[in-house]
Amino acid sequence: MQKQLNETNDSIKKLTAEKTQLEQTKLQVEAFDKQKVILQQRVSTIEQLQKDRTGAQELLDMVANTVSRTENLWLTTMTRKGSTLSMDGSAASINSVANFITALKRSGYFQKVEIKESKQDERNTTVQTYLFQITAEIAPPATAISSTGQAKPASAPAPAATAAPAKKG
């Protein structure tokens, strides 16, 4: 009986030690789970910021190219709030404003291009000009990247095509 009691006490001591070790492991797992949640929140925040981010340089290039292709149109202010771009400007004609809106839509970089206001500038009576306000929603980065990604392969074969005739001649 004494032997069996000693074995049972030894078993209880081993199980108690194992229980203590498992409780410590459980606390570590809980701490890791808390840390994992915090890190996942950080990663999701970073991913959201990257998703929402479009390059300022790319945006300015797209607007500048669109404005330069539109005759008699000048932007006076441009403001970005989130994915909405507000532009104020002046133009020599209403047709120039319409052409600018069409060019913005065709660029593939902007969605929901809307004219908020367009009126004749009454301050300058010597030259007929029109003041306008336009808002446009910037396309998601994936759309903008895919549209630029299509342009890069199209321009890559062109140098190869020009290099081949140079070797022949």
C-alpha positions as CSV (number, residue, x, y, z in Angstrom):
1,M,0.0,0.0,0.0
2,Q,2.9,2.3,0.9
3,K,4.5,1.7,-2.5
4,Q,1.2,2.4,-4.3
5,L,0.8,5.6,-2.3
6,N,4.3,6.7,-3.1
7,E,3.7,6.0,-6.8
8,T,0.4,8.0,-6.7
9,N,2.1,10.9,-4.9
10,D,4.9,10.9,-7.5
11,S,2.3,10.8,-10.2
12,I,0.5,13.8,-8.6
13,K,3.8,15.7,-8.4
14,K,4.6,15.0,-12.0
15,L,1.1,16.0,-13.1
16,T,1.2,19.1,-11.0
17,A,4.6,20.1,-12.5
18,E,3.2,19.4,-16.0
19,K,0.1,21.4,-15.2
20,T,2.3,24.4,-14.1
21,Q,4.4,24.1,-17.3
22,L,1.2,23.9,-19.4
23,E,-0.2,27.0,-17.7
24,Q,3.0,28.9,-18.5
25,T,2.8,27.7,-22.1
26,K,-0.8,28.8,-22.2
27,L,0.1,32.3,-21.0
28,Q,2.8,32.5,-23.6
29,V,0.3,31.4,-26.3
30,E,-2.2,34.0,-25.2
31,A,0.6,36.7,-25.2
32,F,1.6,35.6,-28.7
33,D,-2.1,35.7,-29.8
34,K,-2.4,39.3,-28.5
35,Q,0.8,40.3,-30.3
36,K,-0.4,38.5,-33.5
37,V,-3.7,40.6,-33.4
38,I,-1.7,43.8,-33.0
39,L,0.7,42.9,-35.8
40,Q,-2.2,41.9,-38.1
41,Q,-3.9,45.3,-37.5
42,R,-0.6,47.0,-38.4
43,V,-0.2,44.9,-41.5
44,S,-3.8,45.5,-42.6
45,T,-3.4,49.3,-42.0
46,I,-0.2,49.3,-44.1
47,E,-1.9,47.3,-46.8
48,Q,-4.9,49.7,-46.8
49,L,-2.6,52.7,-47.0
50,Q,-0.7,51.1,-49.9
51,K,-4.0,50.2,-51.6
52,D,-5.2,53.8,-51.3
53,R,-2.0,55.4,-52.3
54,T,-1.4,56.5,-55.8
55,G,1.8,58.2,-56.7
56,A,1.7,61.9,-56.7
57,Q,4.1,62.0,-59.6
58,E,2.0,59.8,-61.7
59,L,-1.1,61.8,-60.8
60,L,0.5,65.1,-61.7
61,D,1.9,63.6,-65.0
62,M,-1.6,62.4,-66.0
63,V,-3.2,65.7,-65.3
64,A,-0.4,67.7,-66.9
65,N,-0.5,65.5,-70.1
66,T,-4.3,65.9,-70.2
67,V,-4.1,69.7,-69.8
68,S,-1.4,70.1,-72.3
69,R,-3.4,68.2,-74.9
70,T,-6.4,70.5,-74.4
71,E,-6.1,73.8,-76.2
72,N,-6.8,77.1,-74.4
73,L,-7.3,75.6,-71.0
74,W,-5.5,76.4,-67.7
75,L,-5.8,74.9,-64.3
76,T,-5.6,77.4,-61.4
77,T,-6.0,75.1,-58.4
78,M,-6.0,71.4,-57.9
79,T,-6.9,69.8,-54.5
80,R,-6.8,66.1,-53.6
81,K,-8.9,64.8,-50.7
82,G,-8.7,61.0,-50.5
83,S,-9.5,59.6,-53.9
84,T,-11.3,62.8,-55.0
85,L,-9.5,65.4,-57.1
86,S,-11.0,68.9,-57.4
87,M,-9.8,71.2,-60.2
88,D,-10.5,74.8,-60.9
89,G,-9.4,76.6,-64.0
90,S,-10.2,78.8,-66.9
91,A,-10.7,78.2,-70.6
92,A,-11.1,80.2,-73.7
93,S,-14.3,78.3,-74.6
94,I,-16.8,75.8,-73.3
95,N,-15.6,73.3,-75.9
96,S,-12.2,73.3,-74.3
97,V,-13.7,72.4,-71.0
98,A,-15.7,69.6,-72.6
99,N,-12.6,68.4,-74.4
100,F,-10.7,68.4,-71.1
101,I,-13.5,66.3,-69.4
102,T,-13.5,63.9,-72.2
103,A,-9.7,63.6,-72.1
104,L,-9.8,62.9,-68.3
105,K,-12.4,60.2,-68.8
106,R,-10.4,58.6,-71.6
107,S,-7.2,58.6,-69.6
108,G,-8.4,55.6,-67.6
109,Y,-7.0,57.2,-64.5
110,F,-10.1,59.0,-63.5
111,Q,-13.7,57.9,-62.8
112,K,-16.9,59.9,-62.3
113,V,-15.6,63.1,-63.8
114,E,-18.2,65.8,-63.1
115,I,-18.4,69.5,-63.8
116,K,-19.5,71.3,-60.7
117,E,-19.7,74.8,-62.2
118,S,-18.9,76.5,-65.5
119,K,-19.5,80.2,-66.1
120,Q,-18.3,83.1,-68.1
121,D,-15.6,85.2,-66.3
122,E,-17.3,88.6,-65.7
123,R,-14.1,90.2,-64.3
124,N,-12.3,90.2,-67.6
125,T,-14.5,91.9,-70.3
126,T,-11.7,92.3,-72.9
127,V,-11.3,88.5,-73.5
128,Q,-14.0,86.0,-73.3
129,T,-13.0,83.3,-70.8
130,Y,-14.9,80.7,-68.8
131,L,-14.2,79.6,-65.3
132,F,-14.9,76.0,-64.3
133,Q,-14.8,73.6,-61.4
134,I,-14.4,69.9,-62.0
135,T,-14.2,66.9,-59.6
136,A,-12.9,63.5,-60.6
137,E,-12.5,60.3,-58.6
138,I,-9.1,58.8,-59.0
139,A,-9.2,55.2,-60.2
140,P,-8.0,52.6,-57.8
141,P,-4.3,51.8,-58.0
142,A,-4.9,48.4,-59.5
143,T,-6.7,50.0,-62.4
144,A,-4.0,52.6,-62.9
145,I,-1.2,50.1,-62.7
146,S,-2.8,47.8,-65.2
147,S,-3.3,50.7,-67.6
148,T,0.3,51.7,-67.3
149,G,1.3,48.0,-67.4
150,Q,-0.3,47.7,-70.8
151,A,1.5,50.8,-72.0
152,K,5.0,49.4,-71.0
153,P,4.8,46.2,-73.1
154,A,3.5,48.1,-76.0
155,S,6.5,50.5,-75.9
156,A,9.0,47.7,-75.3
157,P,8.8,46.1,-78.7
158,A,9.2,49.4,-80.5
159,P,12.9,49.8,-79.7
160,A,13.5,46.3,-80.8
161,A,11.7,47.0,-84.1
162,T,13.8,50.1,-84.7
163,A,17.0,48.2,-83.8
164,A,16.5,45.5,-86.4
165,P,16.3,47.8,-89.4
166,A,19.4,49.6,-88.2
167,K,21.4,46.4,-88.3
168,K,20.2,45.6,-91.8
169,G,21.0,49.1,-93.2
